[in-house]
Amino acid sequence: KKSLMGIEPGCQEIINSIDLLLQSHYITGRSLPVDGGRHLK
């Protein structure tokens, strides 16, 4: 089943999310849903 964004998240999306968290100096204690928008339902 497709998500609201019409994509099925895979490994690259998770890698990009981890990279964003590691590179950002201003994000602390945050959860990033990597579910293609399913959390919006």
URURPE-V969714 format. One record per pair of residues at least 12 apart in sequence whose C-alpha atoms are under 10 Angstrom apart, sorted by the first residue. I is the first residue (numbers start at 0). GAP is how many residues later the second one is. D is the distance in Angstrom with one decimal. If there is no record, write none. Layout:
i=I gap=GAP d=D
i=I gap=GAP d=D
//
This chain:
i=1 gap=34 d=8.3
i=1 gap=35 d=9.6
i=1 gap=36 d=8.9
i=2 gap=32 d=7.6
i=2 gap=33 d=5.5
i=2 gap=34 d=5.9
i=2 gap=35 d=5.5
i=2 gap=36 d=9.3
i=2 gap=37 d=9.5
i=2 gap=38 d=9.3
i=3 gap=31 d=9.5
i=3 gap=32 d=6.8
i=3 gap=33 d=5.3
i=3 gap=34 d=6.2
i=3 gap=35 d=9.2
i=3 gap=36 d=7.9
i=3 gap=37 d=8.0
i=4 gap=30 d=9.4
i=4 gap=31 d=5.8
i=4 gap=32 d=5.8
i=4 gap=33 d=8.3
i=5 gap=30 d=7.4
i=5 gap=31 d=8.6
i=6 gap=28 d=9.0
i=6 gap=29 d=6.0
i=6 gap=30 d=8.8
i=7 gap=26 d=9.8
i=7 gap=27 d=7.6
i=7 gap=28 d=6.2
i=7 gap=29 d=9.6
i=8 gap=25 d=6.8
i=8 gap=26 d=6.0
i=8 gap=27 d=5.6
i=8 gap=28 d=9.4
i=9 gap=24 d=8.8
i=9 gap=25 d=9.0
i=9 gap=26 d=9.3
i=10 gap=23 d=10.0
i=12 gap=21 d=7.0
i=12 gap=22 d=9.1
i=12 gap=23 d=9.1
i=13 gap=18 d=9.6
i=13 gap=19 d=9.5
i=13 gap=20 d=6.6
i=13 gap=21 d=9.4
i=15 gap=18 d=9.9
i=16 gap=15 d=7.4
i=16 gap=16 d=9.0
i=16 gap=17 d=7.6
i=17 gap=14 d=9.1
//
